Amino acid sequence: MFIKEIVLNNFRIYNGHNQISLLPDDDRNIIIISGQNGFGKTTFLMSLVWCLYGKQMEYVDELYRKEIKSKKNYTNYISESLNKEAAAQGESEFYVSITFSDVQSSEIKCNEVVVKRSYNTKWTNDKVEILIDGYKNELIEDLSKDNQRGEDIFIRNFIMPVEIAKFFFFDAEKIVAMADVDSNDLRRQLSQAYSQVLGIQRYEDLKNTLESSLDEYRAKTARLEQRKEFNSLKTSIENAEIEVDELTSEIEEYDELITEKQREAEEIQTKLIQYGEKMTLEELNQLREKQKEIETKKENINNQLRELYDIIPFALAGGLLGDLYEQLNKEQKVKDNRHLQSNIENKINDIRNELDKERLNCKFSIDVTIQDFYNEQLQKLIRKHFFTEIEDISNIEILHDFSSEQGNEIKQLINRLKNSFKTQFEKLHADFSTLKYQYDSINREIKEAEKNEADEYITKLREEREINTAKITDYTKKIGSIEEQIRSKKDAIKADKQKLEDVRKTIDDATQYADKEQKTKKIISTLQSFIKQFKLQKKKSLEEKMFDSLHKLLHKKHLVSGVDVTISTIGDDIDIALKGANGKILDKGQLSMGERQMYASALLQALVGESEIEFPVFIDSPMQKFDESHSHNVIKYFYPEVSKQVIIFPLINKELIASEYKELLPKICKTYLINNEEEKGSSFLEVLPNELLEVYKKKYNAN
């Protein structure tokens, strides 16, 4: 299947009729569509998803689900897709059409299928038209059931199921999330998608349909007790499934309520800003706390300043204190000299006494005159040679006569005034001034805010905002509680299904089957064996294809030694693991972003190769996380081989540089630039592949 052409008419940024041809040319299977940011690449991809799936587009990409939710519902979201210029000219309708060629189906033989989805802002629903070789087909009308349009069923059955569209509309930046599945819900979704792509689901669905028919036969032929248990379990499962659906609807309702309350909160906040709200109540309380902290700091500094204030008079009398300091030093010298003089006299007296003792013991007499002479000379020599440090203090007058402790206290005060007082005082004064400025500034903010706080209208708005916030919190908690109930009920359903299977076996052993029952059971048995073999075959084939692709794409050839695909024998649980060089399972969360994208690319290539779905692959944001080696491998082994028709949406010079484009060029059949003129909107400009970079450079002055 190929996409021959696409038409966007008045769709968002694309004004009027915009047509683009995408058919590949033999082995040149790559089409490049590029443009600057904001010119409409994302819109182009979104238009394709909308054309095929309409309201169900939210199941293709989380981005669409969030955007629809932000607009409250699908109708609000899609009604904004009418081109503004077209709306200004009075037009109310827009549409997107996709023409498929080589559609292969056993039910339909045709050359072309056209899918056209249109929306008129005067309608409440979009309109889908499908033409097969230019005509409407009765088959499509016959497909309609359970309020589902035949056109939508045809697209899911004959074009592509919505569950697997994410693999073909491939956002290379977002799809790396597949490499790090960290939730059971995401794993379950991916497992279902893998099962669809690999073709397992269709056989599982057929088996389930046959088992439902067989259950009806068993219920009619089983014994009363078995029939009661059987019917009870079936009823329990059905009721639980209904309850799960109802709980899921409740979550959707709460999601809508949360969205509504968030919108109301934003409107209230806008009004508060318009009416001069300077800050929220929480911010006001934070300011008050900060003001208290500053008050405490100011009080501490004031206490320190008060201690300094007591000695400021001494600082002012600096000259007198200097004189006092000198006088105290002189008086200290007098005291020291007096003490020293007393010491000298004592020493001299001691020496004279000892000499007198020696004289008495002497055997000859000493003249008194001589004795006096030597005593006098002895005193002079002792003073001269042993007490030279004695100064002349005869001119020093004792004025204060302080004690040693008093003198030391005064000297400490004077030293403090000379050394640390000035620095300490200046710092405390500067700190106090800064805190005072901060305090006054905060005080002004608080007074201004308190004025608003006293305003009745603003107070009312604030109360409404608090009520909204509380409701959002309450709704979120309820969603969490409901999700827990859903998990519990699903576990119960699983357990009941296992019990039901056991009862089936019991009934099978005890019941004589009618002819239809026997035939149905035989078909189911054959189908079960086939599904088992089919899963083993897909497991082995997927492992080989993925490993081969990884080996080609990864530049670390020994990073992955094998791929282990686990496909549950019951249900659609599928897990994909990588083996490291040591044979142990690799933690995909530890891979680099480039390696994760290689993993996702290899998975996509393997899935597309294993599927029986021939559909073009659209790749957005290519090669953002790749180094030079990975980029080369992707260009050589991935893009040319992933599908017969590959449409890439790169940003020139960022996601696809000149050397990479040159390497890819032999596989490129068509190139387009999305041209944008502010008043006219965007349109497609076809450029020869070998001229694309030069035209882009001239058009946007880009290097």
C-alpha positions in Angstrom: 0.0 0.0 0.0 1.3 3.5 -0.9 0.0 7.0 -0.3 -0.3 8.5 -3.7 -1.2 12.0 -2.7 -2.6 14.1 0.2 -4.8 17.2 0.1 -5.1 19.7 2.9 -7.9 22.3 2.4 -8.1 25.2 4.8 -6.6 23.0 7.5 -5.0 25.1 10.2 -1.9 26.9 8.8 -2.6 25.5 5.3 -4.9 28.0 3.5 -6.9 26.9 0.5 -6.2 23.8 -1.6 -2.7 22.3 -0.9 -1.8 19.0 -2.7 1.4 17.0 -2.3 2.4 13.8 -4.2 4.3 11.1 -2.3 4.6 8.1 -4.5 8.1 6.6 -4.4 10.2 5.8 -7.5 11.4 2.2 -7.7 14.2 1.7 -5.2 14.1 5.5 -4.3 11.7 5.1 -1.5 12.4 8.2 0.6 10.5 11.5 0.5 11.9 14.5 2.4 9.5 17.2 3.7 11.2 20.1 5.5 10.6 23.6 6.7 11.5 25.9 9.6 9.9 25.6 13.0 6.3 26.8 13.0 5.8 26.3 9.3 3.5 23.3 9.6 5.4 20.0 9.8 3.6 18.9 13.0 0.3 20.1 11.6 0.9 18.0 8.4 1.4 14.9 10.5 -1.6 15.7 12.7 -3.8 16.2 9.6 -3.0 12.6 8.5 -3.8 11.1 11.9 -7.1 13.2 12.0 -8.1 12.2 8.5 -7.8 8.5 9.3 -9.0 8.3 12.9 -11.0 11.5 13.8 -11.9 11.5 17.5 -9.9 8.3 18.0 -6.6 10.2 17.2 -6.0 10.5 20.9 -5.1 6.8 21.0 -2.3 7.4 18.5 -0.3 9.9 20.4 -0.4 11.2 24.0 0.1 14.7 22.6 -3.3 14.7 20.9 -5.0 13.3 24.0 -3.5 16.2 26.1 -4.5 18.8 23.5 -8.1 17.5 23.3 -8.3 17.4 27.1 -7.0 21.0 27.3 -9.8 22.1 25.0 -12.3 20.2 27.2 -13.5 17.9 24.4 -12.9 16.8 20.8 -15.4 19.2 19.3 -13.8 22.3 20.8 -10.3 21.0 19.7 -11.1 20.2 16.1 -13.3 23.2 15.5 -10.2 25.4 15.9 -8.6 23.7 12.9 -10.3 26.0 10.4 -7.7 28.2 8.7 -8.0 31.8 10.2 -7.8 33.5 6.8 -10.5 31.2 5.4 -12.7 31.9 8.4 -12.2 35.6 7.9 -13.5 35.2 4.3 -16.6 33.6 5.6 -15.7 29.9 4.9 -16.7 27.3 7.5 -15.4 24.0 6.2 -12.0 22.3 6.0 -11.0 18.8 5.0 -8.0 16.4 4.5 -8.0 13.6 2.0 -5.5 10.8 1.5 -5.4 8.7 -1.7 -4.0 5.2 -1.3 -2.8 3.0 -4.2 -2.0 -0.7 -4.4 -4.4 -1.5 -1.6 -4.2 -5.3 -1.1 -7.2 -6.9 0.4 -9.0 -10.2 -0.2 -12.4 -8.5 0.3 -11.8 -5.6 -2.0 -10.2 -5.4 -5.4 -9.3 -1.9 -6.4 -6.6 0.4 -7.7 -7.2 3.4 -5.5 -8.9 4.2 -2.2 -9.6 7.8 -1.2 -10.3 8.7 2.5 -11.7 12.2 3.0 -12.6 13.6 6.4 -14.2 17.0 6.5 -15.5 19.3 9.3 -17.8 22.2 9.1 -17.9 24.6 12.1 -21.6 24.6 11.8 -21.8 20.8 12.4 -21.4 18.9 15.6 -19.6 15.9 13.9 -17.0 15.4 11.3 -17.9 13.7 8.0 -16.0 10.8 6.5 -16.2 9.7 2.8 -14.5 6.7 1.3 -14.3 6.2 -2.5 -13.1 2.9 -4.0 -11.9 3.5 -7.5 -13.9 6.7 -7.5 -17.2 5.3 -6.2 -18.9 4.6 -2.9 -19.1 0.9 -2.0 -22.0 -0.9 -0.4 -19.5 -2.9 1.7 -18.7 0.1 3.7 -22.3 0.8 4.6 -22.8 -2.9 5.6 -19.9 -2.6 8.1 -21.8 -0.1 10.2 -22.7 -1.5 13.7 -23.2 -0.4 17.3 -23.3 3.3 16.4 -19.9 2.9 14.6 -19.7 4.3 11.1 -18.8 1.8 8.4 -16.1 4.2 7.1 -14.3 4.2 10.5 -14.5 0.4 10.7 -13.2 0.2 7.1 -10.2 2.3 7.9 -9.4 0.2 11.0 -9.9 -3.1 9.2 -8.5 -2.4 5.7 -6.1 0.6 6.1 -4.6 0.3 9.6 -5.9 -0.3 13.2 -5.6 2.7 15.4 -3.8 0.8 18.1 -0.7 0.4 15.9 -0.7 3.7 14.1 2.0 5.0 16.5 4.5 2.7 15.0 4.0 4.1 11.5 3.6 7.7 12.6 7.0 7.5 14.2 8.2 10.4 16.4 11.9 9.5 16.8 12.2 11.7 19.8 9.2 10.4 21.7 9.3 6.8 20.7 12.4 6.2 22.8 10.0 5.8 25.7 9.5 2.2 24.4 13.0 1.5 25.6 12.2 2.3 29.2 8.7 0.9 30.0 8.3 1.7 33.7 4.5 1.2 34.2 2.2 -1.8 33.8 -0.3 0.3 31.9 2.2 1.3 29.3 3.6 -2.2 29.1 0.0 -3.5 28.6 -0.7 -0.9 25.8 2.5 -1.8 24.0 1.8 -5.5 24.3 -1.6 -5.0 22.7 0.0 -3.0 20.0 2.8 -5.6 19.4 0.1 -8.3 19.2 -1.9 -6.3 16.6 1.2 -5.6 14.5 2.4 -9.2 14.6 -1.1 -10.5 13.6 -1.5 -12.5 16.8 -4.6 -10.5 17.9 -6.8 -11.6 15.0 -6.3 -15.2 15.9 -6.9 -14.6 19.6 -10.1 -12.7 18.7 -11.3 -15.6 16.5 -10.5 -18.1 19.3 -12.4 -15.9 21.8 -15.4 -15.8 19.5 -15.4 -19.6 19.1 -15.1 -20.0 22.9 -18.1 -17.8 23.5 -20.1 -20.0 21.1 -18.8 -23.1 22.9 -19.7 -21.6 26.3 -23.3 -21.3 25.1 -23.3 -25.0 24.1 -21.8 -26.0 27.4 -24.2 -23.9 29.4 -27.1 -25.9 27.8 -25.6 -29.4 28.3 -23.8 -29.1 31.7 -25.3 -30.4 35.0 -27.3 -27.9 37.1 -24.6 -27.2 39.7 -21.9 -26.8 37.0 -24.2 -24.6 35.0 -24.9 -22.4 38.0 -21.2 -22.0 38.8 -20.4 -21.5 35.1 -23.1 -18.9 34.6 -22.2 -17.2 37.9 -18.6 -16.8 36.9 -19.5 -15.5 33.5 -22.0 -13.0 35.1 -19.3 -12.0 37.6 -16.8 -11.4 34.9 -19.2 -9.5 32.7 -20.4 -7.4 35.6 -16.8 -6.6 36.7 -16.0 -5.6 33.1 -19.0 -3.3 33.1 -17.9 -1.9 36.4 -14.3 -1.3 35.0 -15.9 0.5 32.0 -18.0 2.6 34.4 -15.0 3.4 36.6 -13.0 4.3 33.6 -15.8 6.7 32.6 -15.7 8.1 36.1 -12.0 8.8 35.7 -12.7 10.6 32.3 -15.4 12.7 34.1 -13.0 13.6 36.9 -10.4 14.4 34.3 -12.9 16.8 32.6 -13.8 18.3 36.0 -10.1 18.8 36.8 -9.5 20.5 33.4 -12.6 22.7 34.0 -11.4 23.7 37.5 -7.9 24.4 36.2 -9.4 26.6 33.6 -11.5 28.4 36.2 -8.4 28.9 38.4 -6.5 30.4 35.5 -9.4 32.8 34.9 -9.6 33.8 38.5 -5.8 34.3 38.6 -6.1 36.5 35.5 -8.8 38.6 37.2 -6.7 38.9 40.4 -3.8 40.2 38.3 -6.1 42.6 36.5 -7.4 43.9 39.8 -4.0 44.5 41.2 -3.3 41.4 43.3 0.4 41.7 44.2 0.8 38.3 45.7 -1.0 35.2 46.9 -2.0 34.7 50.5 0.8 32.1 50.8 3.3 34.6 49.4 2.0 37.2 51.9 2.5 34.9 54.8 6.0 34.1 53.6 6.8 37.8 53.6 5.5 38.2 57.1 7.7 35.3 58.3 10.7 36.9 56.6 9.8 40.2 58.3 9.9 38.5 61.7 13.3 37.0 60.9 14.7 40.5 60.0 13.2 41.9 63.2 15.1 39.3 65.2 18.4 40.0 63.4 17.9 43.8 63.9 17.3 43.2 67.7 20.6 41.2 67.9 22.6 43.9 66.2 20.9 46.6 68.4 22.1 44.7 71.5 25.6 44.6 70.2 25.5 48.3 69.3 24.2 49.1 72.8 27.4 47.5 74.2 29.4 49.7 71.9 27.5 52.8 72.8 28.8 52.5 76.4 32.3 53.0 75.3 31.7 55.6 72.5 32.4 58.5 75.0 35.8 57.1 75.6 36.4 56.9 71.8 35.4 60.5 71.5 38.0 61.4 74.2 40.7 59.7 72.2 43.4 62.4 72.9 42.9 62.3 76.7 42.9 58.6 76.7 46.2 58.6 74.8 47.7 60.9 77.5 46.2 58.6 80.2 47.8 55.6 78.5 51.2 57.2 78.6 50.8 58.4 82.2 49.8 54.9 83.3 52.9 53.5 81.6 55.1 56.1 83.4 53.4 55.4 86.8 54.0 51.7 86.1 57.7 52.4 85.6 57.8 54.2 88.9 56.2 51.3 90.7 58.6 48.9 88.9 61.6 51.0 89.9 60.5 51.3 93.5 60.2 47.6 93.6 63.6 47.1 92.0 65.2 49.7 94.3 63.9 47.9 97.3 65.4 44.7 95.9 68.8 46.4 95.5 68.9 47.6 99.0 68.0 44.2 100.3 70.7 42.6 98.3 73.3 45.1 99.3 72.4 44.7 103.0 72.6 40.9 102.6 76.1 41.2 101.1 77.3 43.7 103.8 76.1 41.4 106.5 77.9 38.5 105.1 81.1 40.6 104.7 80.8 41.6 108.3 80.7 38.0 109.3 83.7 37.2 107.3 85.6 40.2 108.7 85.0 39.0 112.3 86.6 35.7 111.4 89.6 37.5 109.9 93.0 37.1 111.8 94.1 40.6 111.0 92.5 44.0 111.8 90.9 46.2 109.1 90.9 49.9 109.4 87.4 51.5 109.7 88.2 54.0 107.0 89.2 51.3 104.6 86.1 49.3 105.5 83.8 52.2 104.8 85.5 52.9 101.5 85.0 49.3 100.3 81.4 49.3 101.5 80.6 52.4 99.5 82.4 51.2 96.4 80.7 47.8 96.6 77.3 49.5 96.6 78.2 51.6 93.5 79.6 48.6 91.6 76.6 46.4 92.4 74.2 49.1 91.1 76.5 49.7 88.1 76.9 46.1 86.9 73.7 44.3 88.1 70.9 46.9 88.0 71.7 49.0 84.9 68.0 48.9 83.8 66.9 51.4 86.5 65.8 54.6 84.9 65.8 58.1 86.2 62.2 58.6 87.4 62.8 61.6 89.6 60.8 63.8 87.2 57.7 61.5 87.1 54.7 62.6 89.2 52.2 60.0 90.4 48.7 61.3 89.5 46.4 58.2 89.5 48.0 55.5 91.5 45.7 52.7 90.0 45.9 49.1 91.1 47.3 46.6 88.6 43.8 45.3 87.8 42.4 48.8 87.3 45.3 49.7 85.0 44.9 46.6 82.9 41.2 47.2 82.4 41.9 50.7 81.2 44.7 49.6 78.9 42.4 46.8 77.4 39.7 49.4 76.8 42.2 51.7 75.1 43.6 48.9 72.9 40.1 47.9 71.9 39.3 51.4 70.9 42.6 51.6 68.9 42.2 48.2 67.1 38.7 46.5 66.7 36.2 49.1 67.8 36.0 51.0 64.6 35.8 48.0 62.3 33.2 46.3 64.5 31.1 49.4 64.8 31.1 50.1 61.1 30.2 46.5 60.2 27.3 46.5 62.7 26.1 49.8 61.5 26.2 48.7 57.8 24.4 45.4 58.7 21.7 47.3 60.6 21.2 49.7 57.7 20.8 46.8 55.2 18.3 45.0 57.4 16.4 48.3 58.0 16.2 48.8 54.2 15.0 45.2 53.7 12.5 45.5 56.5 11.1 48.8 55.1 10.8 47.3 51.6 9.0 44.2 52.9 6.8 46.3 55.1 5.7 48.4 52.0 5.0 45.2 50.1 3.0 43.8 53.0 1.0 47.0 53.4 0.2 47.1 49.7 -0.8 43.4 49.7 -2.9 43.9 52.9 -4.8 46.7 51.1 -5.8 44.1 48.4 -6.5 41.6 51.2 -9.0 43.9 52.6 -10.7 44.3 49.2 -13.9 42.3 49.3 -13.8 41.4 45.6 -10.2 40.2 45.7 -10.9 38.3 48.9 -13.8 36.6 47.2 -11.7 35.7 44.2 -9.0 34.3 46.4 -11.5 32.1 48.2 -12.8 30.8 44.9 -9.3 30.0 43.9 -8.7 28.1 47.1 -12.0 26.2 46.7 -10.9 25.2 43.1 -7.5 24.1 44.3 -9.1 22.0 47.0 -11.5 20.4 44.5 -8.7 19.6 42.1 -6.8 17.9 44.9 -10.0 16.0 45.9 -10.7 14.9 42.3 -7.0 13.8 41.8 -7.3 11.7 45.0 -10.6 10.2 43.8 -8.9 9.3 40.4 -6.2 7.5 42.4 -8.8 5.6 44.4 -10.7 4.6 41.3 -7.6 3.5 39.5 -6.8 1.2 42.5 -10.4 -0.2 42.3 -9.9 -0.9 38.6 -6.6 -2.7 39.3 -8.4 -4.7 41.9 -11.3 -5.6 39.7 -9.0 -6.6 36.8 -7.2 -8.9 39.1 -10.5 -10.4 40.2 -11.5 -10.8 36.5 -8.3 -12.6 35.8 -8.9 -14.9 38.8 -12.5 -15.6 37.7 -11.4 -16.3 34.1 -9.0 -18.9 35.4 -11.8 -20.5 37.5 -14.1 -20.4 34.5 -11.4 -22.2 32.5 -11.3 -24.9 35.3 -15.1 -25.2 35.2 -15.0 -25.5 31.4 -12.6 -28.5 31.8 -14.8 -30.1 34.4 -17.8 -29.7 32.1 -15.8 -31.0 29.1 -15.0 -34.1 31.1 -18.6 -34.6 32.3 -20.7 -33.6 29.3 -21.5 -35.5 26.1 -21.1 -32.9 23.4 -23.5 -32.3 20.7 -22.3 -32.4 17.1 -21.8 -28.6 16.9 -20.0 -28.6 20.3 -17.6 -31.3 19.2 -16.8 -29.5 15.9 -16.4 -26.1 17.6 -14.1 -27.7 20.3 -12.0 -29.3 17.6 -11.7 -26.0 15.7 -10.7 -24.3 18.9 -8.1 -27.0 19.7 -6.7 -26.7 16.3 -6.6 -22.9 16.5 -4.9 -23.0 20.0 -2.2 -25.2 18.6 -1.8 -22.9 15.6 -1.7 -19.8 17.8 1.0 -21.5 20.0 3.1 -22.3 17.0 2.4 -18.9 15.4 3.6 -17.2 18.6 6.8 -19.3 18.7 7.4 -18.5 15.0 6.8 -14.7 15.6 9.0 -14.8 18.7 11.9 -16.4 16.9 11.5 -14.3 13.8 11.2 -11.0 15.8 14.2 -11.9 17.8 16.3 -12.5 14.7 15.1 -9.4 12.8 15.6 -7.2 15.9 19.1 -8.5 16.6 20.1 -8.1 13.0 18.8 -4.6 12.9 20.5 -3.7 16.2 23.8 -5.2 15.0 23.6 -3.0 11.9 22.5 0.2 13.7 24.6 0.2 16.9 28.2 1.2 16.6 29.0 -0.7 19.8 28.8 -4.1 18.2 29.3 -6.0 21.5 26.8 -4.0 23.5 23.9 -6.5 22.6 24.6 -10.2 22.3 21.0 -11.2 21.7 17.3 -10.3 21.9 14.8 -12.2 24.1 11.1 -11.9 23.2 8.6 -13.3 25.6 5.1 -13.9 24.3 2.6 -15.1 26.8 0.8 -18.3 25.9 -2.4 -16.8 27.3 -3.4 -13.3 26.4 -1.3 -10.7 24.6 1.5 -10.0 27.1 4.7 -9.4 25.1 8.0 -8.4 26.6 11.2 -7.6 24.8 14.6 -7.8 26.6 18.2 -7.3 25.4 21.1 -9.5 26.4 24.4 -7.9 27.2 27.9 -9.2 26.3 27.8 -11.4 29.5 24.4 -12.9 28.5 22.6 -11.1 31.3 19.5 -8.9 30.7 20.5 -5.3 30.0 18.7 -2.5 31.8 17.4 -0.5 28.9 17.0 2.5 31.2 20.8 2.7 31.4 21.2 3.0 27.6 22.2 6.4 26.3 19.5 8.4 24.5 21.1 7.6 21.1 21.2 3.9 22.0 17.6 4.0 23.1 16.6 5.5 19.8 18.6 2.8 18.0 16.6 0.3 20.1 13.3 1.9 19.2 14.3 2.1 15.5 15.3 -1.6 15.5 12.0 -2.5 17.1 10.0 -0.5 14.6 12.0 -2.1 11.7 11.4 -5.6 13.1 7.7 -5.1 13.8 7.1 -3.6 10.3 9.0 -6.4 8.8 7.0 -9.0 10.7 3.6 -7.4 10.1 1.5 -8.1 7.1 0.6 -4.4 7.0 2.2 -2.5 4.1 1.9 1.1 5.1 4.2 4.2 4.6 6.4 5.1 7.6 6.4 8.7 8.7 9.4 9.8 10.8 9.4 13.1 12.7 12.4 14.5 14.6 15.0 12.2 13.0 18.6 11.7 14.3 18.3 14.2 17.2 20.2 12.0 19.6 22.6 10.3 17.2 26.4 10.7 16.9 28.1 10.5 13.6 28.4 6.7 13.6 24.8 6.1 14.5 23.6 8.6 11.9 25.6 6.8 9.2 24.0 3.4 10.2 20.5 4.8 10.3 20.9 6.4 6.8 22.4 3.2 5.4 20.4 0.4 7.0 17.2 1.9 8.5 15.6 4.5 6.3 15.9 2.6 3.0 14.7 -0.7 4.5 12.1 0.1 7.1 9.3 0.5 4.5 8.7 0.7 0.8 7.6 4.3 1.3 9.4 6.5 4.0 8.5 10.1 4.6 11.0 12.0 6.8 10.4 15.4 8.4 13.9 16.8 9.3 15.0 20.3 10.3 17.7 21.0 7.7 21.2 21.7 9.3 20.0 20.5 12.7 18.4 17.1 12.3 19.9 16.4 8.9 23.2 18.0 8.0 24.7 18.3 4.5 27.0 15.3 4.8 24.1 13.1 6.0 21.8 14.4 3.2 24.5 13.6 0.6 24.7 10.0 1.9 20.9 9.6 1.8 20.5 11.3 -1.6 20.7 8.1 -3.8 17.5 6.8 -1.9 15.5 10.1 -2.2 12.9 10.4 -4.9 11.1 13.6 -3.9 11.8 16.6 -1.7 9.5 19.4 -0.5 10.0 22.6 1.4 7.0 23.9 3.4 6.8 27.5 2.3 5.2 30.0 4.6 3.9 33.5 3.9 2.4 35.2 6.9 -0.8 36.3 5.2 -1.3 33.3 2.9 -0.2 30.6 5.3 1.9 27.5 4.4 2.1 25.6 1.2 4.2 22.8 -0.4 7.1 23.8 -2.7 8.6 20.8 -4.6 12.4 21.0 -5.1 14.7 18.7 -7.0 16.5 16.5 -4.5 20.0 17.5 -5.6 19.0 21.2 -5.2 17.1 21.1 -1.8 20.0 22.3 0.4 21.0 25.1 -1.9 17.3 26.3 -2.3 16.9 26.1 1.5 20.1 28.1 2.0 19.1 30.8 -0.4 15.5 31.0 0.8 16.4 31.2 4.5 19.9 32.5 4.3 20.9 29.4 6.2 24.4 27.8 6.5 
